[in-house]
Amino acid sequence: MLLNFAPAEVDTALLYAGPCPAIPFPDVLSHLNTLFDGVLEPFRYSPLSADASAMFAGSGLFILISKHPQPLGPQGFAQCLASPYTHMTFEDAAAAVAGHRANISIAVTHDVPTGCAGSEPKAKLGAKPPPQADGLFDMKLAICKLLTQYFCDRTKPTAIHWRQSNQILRPEHFLSLAAKRALPMPLLLHPSFFSSNWTVGGRRVIGARGCFAEHFLNRAVIFEETPMPPEWVFLRICDFVEAVRARGGDMIPDGAALDAAEAGTIRVHHVGPSEVDPAGVIYLTLEGGAAAHLVPLPKAAGFGQRLKRLFE
């Protein structure tokens, strides 16, 4: 499956309340090549700035790791700090961001990383990146996740800004999500909740847009308002995206009903592209009815096959 909206670069930042820890780049290279032995060709190590930054290249992929002895600007955190989901999962996020004094950044791309010689600043890149294979995007996400785990275990940051889904996370929350599966969808999506303030059985209805679902499905996903808890709604969006990915990107048909256990069924409704949603939208509505049976997982190929082997 070709992904039309997935970013070319996947990146993260680990925030520290004290001085930026040293990065043992040769150890990172050894760790990378051990992780991906037999999956990717060995990465090559190129120091860029003394002990401050380095690039690792292999299999057409580039990884840029840099340490910065100063805080990141507050403007980059404004949206995720304002998110109700952040308030639910990380009460002290604003204090962690305001109190950080240094950071380590990790960027994974299949092009020369931003900030390296020969690259252009993102603001100057007017062209939309071309579609990429889902296996290639998955591999970049997996590399970034595994390296973030590596530094999180060894350097004890106070917060992690996972930029692909614009989430600010407690380190223990990140590690918990990262340990669950190769690509945990709750890490890769960000729920934007909404409500008309109606109540059903004394409970206010809540809906959510699964922000960044278009990275994986080429279209947006919205769960329409229901009296179910916000966390339940978000996890059903994650389940839906993973169900479509398990079908090799073969979309669940319009009008299908998916089993939601004791809650009933979830009806799928497709809406075409619009000015607001140029990718089109899949609406999910909780209701009664029978569940649809999904087709089996197709065989992976290319990067997807190698990623599958890595986590078997």
Secondary structure, DSSP 8 states (H G I E B T S, - for coil): -EESS--SEEEEEEEESSS-----HHHHHHHHHHHTBTTB---EEEEEETTTEEEEEETTEEEEEEEESS---GGGGHHHHH-HHHHHH-TTHHHHHHH--EEEEEEEESS--TTSTT---GGG--S----EEHHHHHHHHHHHHHHHHHHHHHH--SEEEETTTTEEE-HHHHHHHHHH-SS-HHHH-EEEEE----EETTEE-EEEEEETTHHHHSSEEEEEEESS-HHHHHHHHHHHHHHHHHTTT----TT-EEE-GGG-EEEEEEE---SS-TT-EEEEEEE-S------------THHHHHHHHT-
